[in-house]
Structures are given as C-alpha cells and as structure tokens.
C-alpha cells in the first residue's frame, strides 16, 4: 500500500468506490440508499410522534431506533460521498476521532436498544398482565437513556485510547470511514492489549445482547406456540420475525468483523460487511418495520387522511 504523505497528521480514507464506471454506479446506489434511509427514518419518527395509537413503549423504542439509524448513516455516507465527488480523501486527525466516536456511540446504543426491544416483546407476550408495570414510561426512558449513555462512555474510552496510539506507518486507512480495527494495522507499536479490549468490548455489546435476545425470543416462540388464538399467534409471529430480521442484519456482520481474528478475514471483507451495518441496516429498518406492521400502515393511512381533511 502506498505511503500517503507520511509527514502529515491527516489520514487518507481509501474509500469504497473504485475509480471506474462501477465506482460511479456504486456511488449513485449508496446515495439513493442514503436518501431512502433519511426519508424512511424521518417518516417513522414523525409518524410515531403524530399518531396517538403509536404512543406505546414498543413504538417509543422504535422511534429511538430510527433516530439512531438517522444519525448513524449520516456519520458515514456524507463524508464518503464528498470524498468521491471532490477527490479529496483526506480526513484530519481530529475529524477522524470525531467520526470514530459518533460511529461507536451509535453502534453501541443500537445494540443495547435492540436488546430493550426484545425485552419489550418478551414481557408483552409472555407476561401481558405485568406489561404496564414492567414497561412503564419511566422504564422506557431509563432503557433509552442507558443505551445512549453506555454507548457514549464506551465510545469515548475507545476513541481516547485509540487516538493516543502512535501511527508511524502509512496514513492510508483501507476503509470508507475511521474504523478502529482497521486503523490499528497502521500503528507502529504492539497493540495486542488494546485489541483484546476491543474484543472484550465487542463481546459485551454483541455477544451478551444477542444471547439475551435469542433467549427472550426462544421463550416468546414457546409462549406463542401455546396460544389458543390463531390471530394472536399470527400477530406475535409477525412482530417477532420482524425484529429478528433486523437483529440478524445488524449483529451478524458486526460480530464477524469485530470478533473474528484478523488473520481469518481480509480488509476487503471488512469493508463489504461494514456496508451492511452502516448503510443497509439504517435503510432497511424503517422498511421492515412499516411494510410488515399493520399498525404502522394503519397509522400512516390515518395521518394522510387527516392531512387531506385539513386541506379540504
């Protein structure tokens, strides 16, 4: 790999798009996905805010998921698109630290929020009589605040530590954003201790939540199987399958990238998998939760009818 401007403190993001027609096609595709993610997540937030039928714990958590996804994709794609359009792939040392901090904050917060959403469905289906107490407004606020705070603290610790490591090799990061594991390949000191902390942190934010989600949905599916109402079973299966789809799209590529030893994966694989959890997931989440949810579609119909009735 070339040594880009060794004397500069700036990093160079090699990006995702090759300098060819394929690169231009991928650029247009990513921009369209970005716009879809913005429109979809903003629409979901506004819909939940405007329709009183959606003022429930489940949709309160869902609105926060849309808010995280909105910020998540906005941390990555605008810089990536700007680099391709203007050909300036450099990013300042401070800018790289800021991008890395926000990326890890949103990633950690989303992982914990998905766990809260799984707990919400677990209580709603397995203990419906206890639901108003277990998922009170206070509990929802605590879950959301905890997700943001823990994600921010974890991100701050990693960012401060990672950007105190001396980088004396090539300044070229073979990625489309400032991803810490990729940056560690440029360090001129032994980083095995920090790599171990990354592995430990990834275990806490990925393995433990995913295990909790899997256990909760195992109990949910067992409870659904015992339901006498066919309509109740259908609704429960629909809700659970929707959430499990979102969880799989998010956790699987993340776990492979951050838990699999570097010797067993390539930097190209890391970039391709990163597209799933940084770009595709924020776009797919509002689509999955709206198209497969009758309550959301019903709320959309009511809001549109209200808008047209006001104009009439």
N, C-alpha and C positions, 0 to 999 in steps of 0.2 A: 504494500500500500504506500502511496506517496506520502512524503512528509510535508504537509501543508504548513508553510510559514512557522517554522519552529520558534522564531523569536517573539511571535505574537501570543497574547494571552487568550485570544479568541479561539473557539472551537469551530470546526467545519463539519456540518451535517451532510453526509454524502447523499442522504435522501432515499426516496423510494422509486422515483421515476427515472428510467434510463433516457439518455439524450437521443430519442428516436420517435417515430410515429406512435410506437407502442406506449412510450412515455407520455406523449400528449393525450392519447386515449385514456390512459390510467388517470392522468391529471383531471380530465373532464369528468370521468366517472367518480373520482373521490370528491370533487367539488359538488356534484349532483347529490351524492350521498350526504355530504355535509349540510347542504340546504334542506334535504329531506329530514335530517336529524333535528335541525333548528326548528323547522315548521312543526314537525311531529311532537317534539318535547314541549315547545311553547304552547301548542294547541292543547296538549294533555294537562299542563299546569292551569291554563285558563279555563278549560272545561271543568276541572275538579273544583276550581275556585267559584265558578259561576253557577253550577248546578248543585242545589242543596241535597239532592238524592245521593250525591257522591261525597257528602261530608261525613265519612266514616273512617275509622282507623286504617283500613286497608287502602283506601284511596288517598288518605293523607300521606301514608308512607310512599305510595306510588308517585304522588306529586313531587316528593323529595327525590325519588329515583330519577325522575325526568329533569329536575333541577341539576342534579349531579351530572347526568349524561350531557346536558346542555353545556355545562362548564368544562366537562371532561374533553369533549371533542373540540371545543373552542380553544383549548390549551395547545392542541396538536396541529390541526389542519390549517388554520390561517398562516402560521409560520411556514409550514411545508409548501403551501401554495405560493406564498410570496417568494420563497427560495427558487421555485421552478420558473416563475414568471420573470423575475429580475436577474436570475443567475447568481445572486449573492447568497452563498450557502453558509456564510459565517454567522456565528452567534457569540455574543460576548460571554465572558466567564460568569458575570452576574446574571445575564439573561438566561444562560443555561441552568444556573442554580434555581432561578425563579420558576422556569418551566418544569424542572425536575420536582421541585417542591409541590407545585399545584397538581402535577400528574399523580404523584404518590398520595397526596391528600385525597383526591377524588377517587383514586383506585381503592384505597383503604376504606374510605367512607362507604363506597358502593358495596364492597364485600360484606361489611357489617350490616348495612341496611338490608341487603338480600336475606341475611340471616333473620333479621327482625320481621321481615315479611313472611318468612317461612314459619316463624313462631306465631304470627298473627293467624295464619291459616290453620295451624295445628290446634290452637285454642278454639277458633271458630267452629271447627268440625268435630273435634274430639271432646271439647268441654263447652258447648254452646251456652249453657246456663251461667258459666263463670266468665264468659267473654266480656260483658260490660265492665267487670271489675279488673280482670287481667289486662284488658286493652283500653283502659281509660285514657282520657285526653292527656292526663299527666304522664302516664306511662309512655304514650306515643312521643311526647315532647322529650322525655328522658332518653328514649331509644335514638331519636334523631340527633339530639344534642350530643349524646355519647358517641355516635358514629362519626360525626364531624370532628369532635374534639380528639378522639383516639386516632383517627386518620391524620389529623394535623400534627399531633405530637410525634407520631411515628415518622411522618414525612420530614418534620423539622430535624429530628435526630439523624436520619439518614442523609439528608441534604448537607447539614453542617459537617458531618464526618466525611462524606464522600468528596466534598469540595475543599477539604483540608489535605487530601492526599496529593502529593506532587505528581504532576503529569509531564514527563520529560520525553515521551516518545512522540509519535505523530499526533498532531492535534485533530486528525480526521476521525470523527465518530461514524462508524459504519451503521447508521440508523437514520430515521427521519425525525427523531426527537432525542432529547438528552436522557437516555435510558442508562441508569446507574450500572447495571451489569455489563453493558457494552463499554461504558467509559472506563471500567476497571481494567480492561485489556490495554489501555494506554498508560496506566500507572507505571512509574519506574521503581516502585518499592513492592515488596511482597504484601499482597492484600488478602491472604488466606483468612486472617482473623475477621476482617470486615465481610468477606464473602460468606463466612459462617454466620455472621449476624444477619446478613440478607436472607440466608436460608432459614434461619430461625424466625425472623420476622414474617417471611412468606408462609411458613408453616402455621404461625399464629393467625394470619389474616386469610389464608386459603384453606389449609387442611382442616383446622378446627371448625371454622364456619361451615365448610362443605359437609363435614361429618355430622354436624348438628342439623343441617338442612336435610341430609339423607335420612337421619334417624326420625326427624319430625314427619317427613313425608312417608316414611315406612309406617308410622303409626296412623297417619292420615288415611293412607290407602287401605289399611286394615279396617279402620272405622267406616270408610266408605263402602267397603265390601259387605259390611254387616248392616248397612242401611236398608230399610224396607221400601223406602220411596225411590222409584226409578228416576223421577225428576230430580230428587235430591242428589242421587248418585251421579247423574249426568252433569249437574252443575258443579259438584265437588271435583269430579274428574277434569272438567274443563278448566277450572281455576288452578288446580294443581299442575296439570300438564303445561299450562301457560307459564307458570312460574319456573317449573323445572327446565323448560326450553331456554328461558332467559339465563338461569343459573348455569346450565351446561355451556352455552355460548360464551359466558364470561369466565368461568372458573377453569375450564379445560385448557385453553391456550395459555392462560396466565400461569397455571400450575406447571405446565411443561417447560415454559421459559424460565421460571424462577426456581424451580425445584430440581429440574434435570441437570446433571453435571455438564459443565461447559464442553467437555471432551466428547459428549454424545450428541451435540447439536451444533449447527453452523449458524453464523451471523445472518445468513440469508433466511434461514428458518425462523430466527427470532423476529426479523422484520415482517415476514409474512404473517406469523402468528399475532404480532402486535397489531396488525390491521384489524383483526377480529375484536380485540378488547378495547381498542382506542377509537375505531371508526365505525365498524359494522354494528357492534352491540348498541351504541347510543342511537343508531338509526333504527335498528330492529325492535328495540324495546317498546316504543310507543305503538308501532305497527302490531306487534304480537298482542299487547295488552288491549288494543282497541278492536281489532278485527275479530278476536276470539272472545270478546266480552260483550254480552248483550246489554249490560248495564251502562257501559261506556257508549255504545252505539245509541242506546235509548236517550242518554243524556245529550249526546251530540244532536240528535233529532229535535229534542226539546229546546235546546239553545238556539238552533237555526230557526225553528218556528217562532220563538219569542222575538228574535231579531227582525224577522219579516213582519210579525204582527205589529211591532212598534213602528216600523216604516209605513205600514198601511194606515 
